[in-house]
Amino acid sequence: MTVHAPSPPSDSWASPLSIDLLLKVANVTFLHPFVAWMIPLCLRAQVYPWTSPVMQSAILYASLLTLFFFLGVLNRQIAYSKPRAVDLGEEVIVITGGASG
């Protein structure tokens, strides 16, 4: 009679899920300005009046997402726009050996 060793427990189906993945998916779907502006356009195609509370809240939602999107673009532009000027005469350059010395 052969005895089989028990197989190791497999990872859960939810192990690849993380907060980062969920935020990434949210940022490219319903938290993206392009997708958000589809809601007022679809409401307008269904002949909702501009004064309808549903239409105004959809426009407010899309406007806020657009504002946050452009503030994020501005933030990245300010943070990473111009590289600093490097004066090699003032820099300290360290040359190290690799694994073999």
C-alpha distances in whole Angstrom, upper triangle without the diagonal:
4,7,10,13,16,18,22,24,26,30,32,34,37,37,39,42,44,48,49,47,49,52,52,51,54,57,56,56,58,60,61,65,65,62,64,68,66,66,70,70,68,70,74,72,72,76,75,78,78,79,76,74,71,73,74,71,69,72,72,68,68,71,69,66,69,70,67,66,69,69,66,67,70,68,66,70,71,68,67,70,72,71,73,75,74,77,75,78,77,73,71,68,66,64,61,59,55,52,53,57
4,6,10,13,15,18,21,23,27,29,31,34,33,36,38,41,45,46,44,46,49,49,48,51,53,53,53,55,57,58,62,62,59,61,65,63,63,67,68,66,68,71,70,70,73,73,76,76,77,74,72,69,70,71,68,66,69,69,65,65,68,66,63,65,67,64,63,66,66,63,64,67,65,63,66,68,64,64,67,69,67,69,72,70,73,71,74,73,69,67,65,62,60,57,55,51,48,50,53
4,6,9,12,15,18,20,24,26,29,31,31,33,36,38,42,43,41,43,46,46,46,48,51,51,51,53,54,56,59,59,57,59,62,61,61,65,66,64,66,69,68,68,71,70,74,74,74,71,69,66,68,69,66,64,66,66,62,63,65,63,60,63,65,61,60,63,63,60,61,64,62,60,63,65,62,61,64,66,65,67,69,68,71,69,72,71,67,65,63,60,58,55,53,50,47,48,52
4,6,9,12,15,17,21,23,25,28,27,29,32,35,38,39,38,39,43,43,42,45,47,47,47,49,50,52,56,56,53,55,59,57,58,61,62,60,62,65,64,64,68,67,70,70,71,68,66,63,64,65,62,60,63,63,59,59,62,60,57,59,61,58,57,60,60,56,58,61,59,57,60,61,58,58,61,63,62,63,66,65,68,66,69,68,64,62,60,57,56,53,51,47,44,46,49
4,6,9,12,15,18,21,23,26,24,27,30,32,36,37,35,37,40,40,40,43,45,45,45,47,48,50,54,54,52,54,57,56,56,60,61,59,61,64,63,63,67,66,69,68,69,66,64,61,63,64,60,58,61,61,57,57,60,58,55,57,59,55,54,57,57,54,55,58,56,54,57,59,55,55,58,60,59,61,63,62,65,63,66,65,61,59,57,54,53,50,48,45,42,44,47
4,6,9,12,15,17,20,23,21,24,27,29,33,34,33,34,37,38,37,40,42,42,42,44,45,47,51,51,49,51,54,53,53,57,57,56,57,61,60,60,63,62,65,65,66,63,61,58,59,60,57,55,58,57,53,54,57,55,52,54,56,52,51,55,54,51,53,56,53,52,55,56,53,53,56,58,57,59,62,61,64,62,65,64,60,58,56,54,53,50,48,45,42,44,47
4,6,8,12,15,17,20,18,21,24,26,30,31,29,31,34,34,34,36,39,39,39,41,42,44,48,48,45,47,51,50,50,54,54,53,55,58,57,57,60,59,62,62,63,60,58,55,56,57,54,52,55,54,50,51,54,51,48,51,52,49,48,51,51,48,49,52,50,48,52,53,50,50,53,55,54,56,59,58,61,59,62,61,57,55,53,51,50,47,46,42,40,42,45
4,6,9,12,15,17,16,18,21,23,27,28,27,28,31,32,31,34,36,37,37,39,40,41,45,46,43,45,49,48,48,52,52,51,53,56,56,56,59,58,61,60,61,58,56,53,54,55,52,50,52,52,48,48,51,49,46,48,50,46,45,49,48,45,46,49,47,45,49,50,47,47,50,52,51,53,56,55,57,56,59,58,54,52,50,48,47,44,43,40,37,40,43
4,7,9,12,14,13,16,18,20,24,25,24,25,29,29,29,31,34,34,34,36,37,39,42,43,41,42,46,45,45,49,49,48,50,53,53,52,56,54,57,57,58,55,52,49,51,52,48,47,49,49,45,45,48,46,43,46,47,44,43,46,46,43,44,47,45,43,47,48,45,45,48,51,50,52,55,54,57,56,59,57,54,52,51,49,48,45,44,41,39,42,44
4,6,9,11,10,13,15,18,22,23,21,23,26,26,26,28,31,31,31,33,34,35,39,40,37,39,43,42,42,45,46,45,47,50,49,49,53,52,54,54,55,52,50,47,48,49,46,44,46,46,42,42,45,43,40,43,44,41,40,43,43,40,41,44,42,41,44,46,43,42,46,48,47,49,52,52,55,54,57,56,52,51,49,47,46,44,43,40,38,41,43
4,6,8,6,9,12,14,18,19,18,19,22,23,22,25,27,27,28,30,30,32,36,36,34,36,39,39,39,42,43,42,44,47,47,47,50,49,52,51,52,49,47,44,45,46,43,41,43,43,39,39,42,40,37,39,41,37,36,40,39,36,38,41,39,37,41,42,39,39,42,45,44,46,49,49,52,52,55,53,49,48,47,45,44,42,42,38,37,40,42
4,5,5,8,10,13,16,18,16,17,21,21,20,23,25,26,26,27,28,30,34,34,32,34,37,36,36,40,41,39,41,44,44,44,47,46,49,48,49,46,44,41,42,43,40,38,41,40,36,37,39,37,34,37,39,35,35,38,38,35,37,40,38,37,40,42,39,39,42,45,45,47,50,50,53,53,56,54,51,50,48,47,47,44,44,41,40,43,45
4,6,7,8,12,15,17,14,15,19,19,18,20,23,23,23,24,26,27,31,31,29,31,34,33,33,37,38,36,38,41,41,41,44,43,46,45,46,43,41,38,39,40,37,35,38,37,34,34,37,35,32,35,37,33,33,36,36,33,35,38,36,35,39,40,38,38,41,44,44,46,49,49,53,53,56,54,51,50,49,47,47,45,45,42,41,44,46
4,6,5,8,12,14,12,12,16,16,15,17,20,21,21,22,23,25,29,29,27,28,32,31,31,35,36,35,36,39,39,39,42,41,44,43,44,41,39,36,37,38,35,33,35,35,31,31,34,32,29,32,34,30,30,33,33,30,32,35,33,32,36,37,35,35,38,41,41,44,47,47,51,51,54,52,49,48,47,46,46,44,44,41,40,43,45
4,5,8,11,13,11,13,16,16,16,19,21,22,22,24,24,26,30,31,29,30,34,33,33,37,38,37,39,42,42,42,45,44,46,45,46,44,41,38,39,40,37,35,37,36,33,33,35,33,30,33,34,31,30,33,33,30,32,35,33,31,35,36,34,34,37,40,39,42,45,45,48,48,51,49,46,45,44,42,42,40,40,38,36,40,42
4,6,10,10,9,11,14,13,13,16,18,19,19,21,22,23,27,28,26,28,31,31,31,35,35,35,36,39,39,40,43,42,44,43,44,42,40,37,38,38,35,33,35,34,31,31,33,31,28,30,32,28,27,31,31,27,29,32,30,28,32,34,31,31,34,37,36,39,42,42,46,45,49,47,44,43,42,41,40,39,39,36,35,38,40
4,7,8,6,7,11,11,11,13,16,16,17,18,19,21,24,25,23,25,28,28,28,32,33,32,34,37,37,37,40,39,41,40,41,39,36,33,34,35,32,30,32,31,27,28,30,28,25,27,29,26,25,28,28,25,27,30,28,27,30,32,30,30,33,36,36,38,42,42,46,46,49,47,44,44,43,42,42,41,41,38,37,41,43
4,5,5,6,9,10,11,12,14,16,17,18,18,20,23,25,23,24,28,28,28,31,33,32,34,37,37,38,40,39,41,39,40,38,36,33,34,34,31,29,31,30,26,26,28,26,23,26,27,23,23,26,26,22,25,27,25,24,28,29,27,27,30,33,33,36,39,40,43,43,46,44,41,41,40,39,40,39,39,37,36,40,41
4,5,5,6,8,10,10,12,14,15,16,15,17,21,23,21,22,25,26,26,29,31,31,32,35,35,36,38,36,38,37,37,35,33,30,31,31,28,26,28,27,23,24,25,23,20,23,24,20,20,23,22,20,22,25,22,22,26,27,24,25,29,32,32,34,38,38,42,42,45,43,40,40,40,39,40,39,40,38,38,41,43
4,5,5,6,9,10,10,12,14,16,14,16,20,21,20,21,24,25,26,29,30,30,32,34,35,36,38,37,38,37,38,36,34,31,31,31,28,26,28,26,23,23,25,22,19,21,22,19,18,21,21,17,19,22,20,19,23,24,22,22,25,28,29,31,34,35,39,39,42,40,38,38,37,37,37,36,37,35,35,39,40
4,5,5,6,9,10,11,12,14,14,15,19,20,19,20,23,24,24,28,29,28,30,33,33,34,37,35,37,36,37,35,33,30,31,31,28,26,27,27,23,23,25,23,20,22,23,20,19,22,22,19,21,24,22,21,24,26,24,24,27,30,31,33,37,37,41,41,45,43,40,40,39,39,39,38,39,37,37,40,42
4,5,5,6,9,10,11,12,12,14,17,19,17,18,21,22,22,25,26,26,27,30,31,31,34,32,35,33,34,32,30,27,28,28,25,23,25,24,20,20,23,21,18,20,22,19,18,21,22,19,21,24,22,22,25,27,25,26,28,32,32,35,39,40,43,44,47,45,42,43,42,42,42,42,43,40,40,44,45
4,5,5,6,9,10,11,9,11,15,17,15,16,20,20,21,24,25,25,27,29,30,31,33,31,33,32,33,31,28,26,26,26,23,21,23,22,18,18,20,18,15,17,18,15,14,18,18,15,17,20,19,18,22,23,22,23,25,29,29,32,36,37,41,41,45,43,40,41,40,40,41,40,42,40,40,44,45
4,5,5,6,9,11,10,11,14,15,15,16,19,20,21,24,25,25,27,29,30,31,33,32,34,32,34,32,30,27,27,27,24,22,23,23,19,18,20,19,15,17,19,15,14,17,18,15,16,19,18,17,20,22,21,21,24,27,28,31,34,35,39,40,43,41,39,39,39,39,39,39,40,38,38,42,43
4,6,5,6,9,9,10,14,14,13,14,18,18,18,22,23,22,24,27,27,28,31,30,32,31,32,30,28,25,25,26,23,21,22,22,18,18,20,19,15,17,19,17,15,19,20,17,18,22,21,20,23,26,24,24,27,30,31,34,38,39,43,43,47,45,42,43,42,42,43,42,43,41,41,45,46
4,6,5,6,6,8,11,13,11,12,15,16,16,19,20,20,22,25,25,26,29,27,29,28,29,27,25,22,22,23,20,17,19,18,15,14,17,15,12,15,17,14,13,17,18,15,17,21,20,20,23,25,24,24,27,30,32,34,38,39,43,44,48,46,43,44,44,44,45,44,45,43,44,47,48
4,6,7,5,6,9,11,10,11,14,15,16,19,20,21,22,24,25,27,29,27,29,27,29,27,25,23,22,22,20,17,18,18,14,13,15,14,10,12,14,11,10,14,14,12,14,17,17,16,19,21,21,21,23,27,28,31,35,36,40,41,44,43,40,42,41,42,42,42,44,42,43,46,47
4,7,6,5,9,9,8,11,13,14,15,18,19,19,21,23,24,25,28,27,29,27,29,28,26,23,23,23,21,18,19,19,16,14,16,16,12,13,16,14,11,15,16,14,15,18,19,18,20,23,22,22,24,27,29,32,35,37,41,42,45,44,42,43,42,42,43,43,44,42,43,46,47
4,6,6,9,9,7,9,12,11,12,16,16,16,18,21,21,22,25,24,26,25,27,25,23,20,20,21,18,15,17,17,14,13,16,15,12,13,16,15,13,17,18,17,18,21,21,21,23,26,25,26,27,31,33,36,39,41,45,46,49,48,45,46,46,46,47,47,48,46,46,50,51
4,6,8,9,6,6,10,10,10,13,15,15,16,19,20,20,23,21,23,22,24,22,20,17,17,18,15,12,14,14,11,10,13,13,10,12,15,13,13,16,18,17,18,21,21,22,24,26,26,27,28,32,34,37,40,42,46,48,51,49,47,48,48,48,49,49,50,48,49,52,54
4,7,9,8,7,11,12,12,15,16,17,18,20,22,23,25,23,24,23,24,23,21,18,18,18,15,13,14,13,10,9,11,10,7,9,12,10,9,13,14,13,15,18,18,18,21,23,23,24,25,29,31,34,37,39,43,44,48,46,44,45,45,45,47,47,48,46,47,51,52
4,6,6,6,9,10,12,14,15,16,18,20,21,22,24,23,24,22,24,23,22,19,18,18,16,13,14,14,11,9,11,11,7,8,11,10,8,11,13,12,13,16,17,17,19,21,22,22,23,27,29,32,36,38,41,43,46,45,43,44,44,45,46,46,47,46,47,50,51
4,5,5,6,9,10,12,13,14,16,17,19,21,22,21,22,19,22,21,20,18,16,16,14,11,11,11,9,6,8,9,5,5,9,9,7,10,12,12,13,15,17,17,19,21,22,23,23,27,30,33,36,38,42,44,47,45,44,46,45,47,48,48,50,48,50,53,54
4,5,5,7,10,11,11,13,15,16,17,19,21,20,21,20,22,21,21,18,16,17,16,13,12,14,12,8,11,12,9,8,12,13,10,12,15,15,15,18,20,20,21,24,25,25,25,29,31,34,37,40,43,45,48,47,45,47,47,48,49,49,51,49,50,54,54
4,5,5,7,10,10,11,13,15,15,17,19,19,21,19,22,20,20,16,15,16,15,11,12,14,11,8,12,13,10,10,14,14,12,15,18,17,17,21,22,22,23,26,27,27,28,31,34,37,40,42,46,48,51,50,48,49,49,50,50,51,52,50,51,54,55
4,5,6,8,9,10,12,14,15,16,18,17,18,17,19,17,16,13,12,13,11,8,8,10,7,5,9,10,7,9,12,12,11,14,16,16,17,20,21,22,24,26,27,27,28,32,34,37,41,43,47,49,52,50,48,50,50,51,52,52,54,52,53,56,57
4,5,6,6,9,10,11,13,15,16,15,16,14,17,16,16,13,11,12,12,8,7,10,9,5,8,11,9,9,12,14,13,15,17,18,18,21,22,23,24,27,28,29,29,32,35,38,41,44,48,49,53,51,50,51,51,52,54,54,56,54,55,59,59
4,6,5,6,8,10,10,12,14,14,16,15,18,17,17,14,12,14,13,9,10,13,11,9,12,14,12,12,16,17,16,18,21,21,21,24,26,26,27,30,31,31,31,35,38,41,44,46,50,52,55,54,52,54,53,54,55,56,57,55,56,59,61
4,5,5,6,9,10,11,13,11,14,13,15,13,13,10,9,11,10,6,8,11,9,8,12,14,13,13,17,18,17,19,22,22,23,25,27,28,29,31,32,33,34,37,40,43,46,49,52,54,57,56,54,56,55,56,57,58,59,57,58,62,63
4,5,5,6,8,10,10,9,11,9,12,11,11,9,6,8,9,6,6,10,10,8,11,13,13,13,16,18,18,19,22,23,24,26,27,28,29,32,33,34,34,38,41,44,47,49,53,55,58,57,55,57,57,58,59,60,61,60,61,64,65
4,5,5,6,9,10,10,12,11,14,13,15,12,9,12,13,9,9,13,13,11,13,16,15,15,18,20,19,21,23,24,24,27,29,29,30,33,34,35,35,38,41,44,47,50,53,55,58,57,56,58,57,59,60,60,62,60,61,64,65
4,5,5,6,9,9,12,12,15,14,15,12,10,13,14,10,11,15,14,13,16,18,17,18,21,22,21,23,26,27,27,29,31,32,33,35,37,37,37,41,44,47,50,52,56,58,61,60,58,60,59,60,61,62,63,61,62,65,66
4,5,5,7,6,9,9,12,10,11,8,7,10,11,9,10,14,13,13,15,18,18,18,21,23,23,24,27,28,28,30,32,33,34,36,38,39,39,43,45,48,51,54,58,60,63,61,60,62,61,62,63,64,65,63,64,68,69
4,5,5,5,7,8,11,10,13,11,8,11,13,11,11,14,15,14,16,19,19,19,22,24,23,25,27,28,29,31,33,34,35,37,39,39,39,43,46,49,51,54,58,60,63,62,60,62,62,63,64,65,67,65,66,69,70
4,5,7,10,12,15,14,16,14,11,15,16,14,14,18,18,16,19,22,21,21,24,26,25,27,30,30,30,33,35,36,36,39,40,41,41,44,47,50,53,56,59,61,64,63,62,64,63,64,65,66,67,65,66,69,71
4,6,9,11,14,12,14,12,11,14,16,14,15,18,19,18,20,23,23,23,26,28,27,29,32,32,33,35,37,38,39,41,43,43,43,47,50,53,56,58,62,64,67,66,64,66,66,67,68,68,69,67,68,71,73
4,6,9,11,10,13,12,10,13,16,14,15,18,19,18,20,23,24,24,26,28,28,29,32,33,34,35,38,39,39,42,43,44,44,47,50,53,56,59,63,65,68,67,65,67,67,68,69,70,71,69,70,74,75
4,7,8,7,10,8,7,10,12,11,12,15,16,16,18,21,21,22,24,26,27,28,30,32,32,34,36,37,38,40,42,43,43,46,49,52,55,58,62,64,67,65,64,66,66,67,68,69,70,69,70,73,74
4,5,5,9,9,7,9,12,12,12,15,17,17,18,21,22,22,24,26,27,28,30,32,33,34,36,38,38,40,42,43,43,46,50,52,55,58,62,64,67,65,64,66,66,68,69,70,72,70,71,74,75
4,6,8,9,6,7,10,11,10,12,15,14,15,18,19,19,21,23,24,25,27,29,30,31,33,35,35,37,39,40,40,43,46,49,52,55,58,61,64,62,61,63,64,65,66,67,69,68,69,72,73
4,6,9,7,7,10,11,11,12,15,16,16,18,21,21,22,24,26,27,28,30,31,32,34,36,37,38,40,42,42,45,48,51,54,57,60,63,65,63,62,65,65,66,68,69,71,69,71,74,75
4,5,5,6,9,10,11,12,14,15,16,18,20,21,22,24,26,27,28,30,32,33,34,36,37,39,40,42,42,46,49,51,54,57,61,63,66,64,63,65,65,66,68,68,70,69,70,73,74
4,5,5,6,8,10,10,12,14,15,16,18,20,21,22,24,26,27,28,30,31,32,34,36,37,38,40,41,44,47,50,53,56,59,61,64,62,61,63,63,64,66,66,68,67,67,71,72
4,6,5,6,9,10,11,12,14,15,17,18,20,21,22,24,26,27,29,30,31,33,35,36,37,39,40,43,46,49,52,55,58,60,63,61,60,61,62,63,64,64,66,64,65,69,69
4,6,5,6,9,10,11,12,14,15,16,18,20,21,22,24,26,27,28,30,32,33,34,36,37,38,41,44,47,50,53,56,59,61,60,58,60,60,62,63,63,65,64,65,68,69
4,5,5,6,9,10,10,12,14,15,16,18,20,21,22,24,26,27,28,30,31,32,34,36,36,40,43,45,48,51,55,57,60,58,57,59,59,60,62,63,64,63,64,68,68
4,5,5,6,9,10,10,12,14,15,16,18,20,21,22,24,26,27,29,30,31,33,34,35,39,41,44,47,50,53,56,58,56,55,57,57,58,60,60,62,61,62,65,66
4,5,5,6,8,10,11,12,14,15,16,18,20,21,23,24,26,27,29,30,31,33,33,37,40,43,46,48,52,54,57,55,54,56,56,57,58,59,60,59,60,63,64
4,5,5,6,9,10,10,12,14,15,16,18,20,21,22,24,26,27,28,30,31,32,35,38,41,44,47,50,53,55,54,52,54,55,56,57,58,60,58,60,63,64
4,6,5,6,9,10,10,12,14,15,16,18,20,21,22,24,26,27,28,30,30,34,37,39,43,45,49,51,54,52,51,53,53,54,56,57,59,57,59,62,63
4,5,5,6,9,10,11,12,14,15,17,18,20,21,23,24,26,27,29,29,33,36,38,42,44,48,50,53,51,49,51,51,52,54,54,56,55,56,59,60
4,6,5,6,9,10,10,12,14,15,16,18,20,21,22,24,26,27,27,31,34,36,40,42,46,48,51,49,48,50,50,51,52,53,55,53,55,58,59
4,5,5,6,9,10,11,12,14,15,16,18,20,21,22,24,26,26,29,32,35,38,41,44,47,50,48,47,49,49,50,52,53,55,54,55,58,59
4,5,5,6,8,10,10,12,14,15,16,18,20,21,22,24,25,28,31,33,37,40,43,45,48,46,45,47,47,48,50,51,53,52,53,56,57
4,5,5,6,9,10,10,12,14,15,17,18,20,21,22,23,27,29,32,35,38,42,44,47,45,43,45,45,46,48,48,50,49,50,54,54
4,5,5,6,9,10,11,12,14,15,16,18,20,21,21,25,28,31,34,36,40,42,45,43,42,44,44,46,47,48,50,49,50,54,54
4,5,5,6,9,10,10,12,14,15,16,18,20,20,24,27,29,32,35,39,41,44,42,41,43,43,45,46,47,50,49,50,54,54
4,6,5,6,9,10,10,12,14,15,16,18,19,23,25,28,31,34,37,39,42,40,39,40,41,42,44,45,47,46,47,51,51
4,5,5,6,9,10,11,12,14,15,17,17,21,24,26,30,32,36,38,41,39,38,39,40,41,42,43,45,44,45,49,49
4,5,5,6,8,10,10,12,14,15,15,19,22,24,28,30,34,36,39,37,36,38,39,40,42,43,45,44,46,49,49
4,5,5,6,9,10,10,12,14,15,18,21,23,26,29,33,35,38,36,35,37,37,39,41,42,44,43,45,49,48
4,5,5,6,9,10,10,12,13,17,19,22,25,28,31,33,36,34,33,35,35,36,38,39,41,40,42,45,45
4,5,5,6,9,10,11,11,15,17,20,23,26,30,32,35,33,32,34,34,36,37,38,40,40,41,45,45
4,5,5,6,8,10,10,13,16,19,22,25,28,31,33,31,30,33,33,35,37,39,41,41,43,46,45
4,5,5,6,9,10,13,15,17,21,23,27,29,32,30,29,31,31,33,35,36,39,38,40,43,43
4,5,5,6,8,11,13,16,19,21,25,27,30,28,27,29,29,31,32,33,36,35,37,40,40
4,6,6,5,9,11,14,17,20,24,26,29,27,26,28,29,31,33,34,37,36,39,42,41
4,6,6,8,11,13,16,19,22,25,27,25,25,27,28,30,32,34,37,37,39,42,41
4,6,8,10,12,15,18,21,23,26,24,22,25,25,27,29,31,33,33,35,39,38
4,6,7,10,14,16,19,21,24,23,21,23,24,25,27,29,31,31,33,36,36
4,7,10,13,15,19,21,24,23,22,24,25,27,29,31,33,33,36,39,38
4,6,9,12,15,18,21,19,19,22,22,25,27,29,32,32,35,38,37
4,7,9,12,15,18,16,15,18,18,21,23,25,28,29,32,34,33
4,6,10,12,15,13,13,16,17,20,22,25,28,29,32,34,33
4,7,10,12,11,11,15,16,19,22,24,28,29,32,34,33
4,6,9,8,8,11,12,16,18,21,24,26,29,31,29
4,5,6,7,10,12,15,18,21,25,27,30,32,29
4,5,5,8,9,12,14,18,21,23,27,28,26
4,6,8,10,14,16,19,23,25,29,30,27
4,7,10,13,16,19,23,25,29,30,27
4,6,10,13,16,20,22,25,27,24
4,6,10,13,16,19,22,24,21
4,7,10,13,16,19,21,18
4,6,10,13,16,17,15
4,7,10,13,14,12
4,7,10,11,8
4,7,7,5
4,5,5
4,6
4
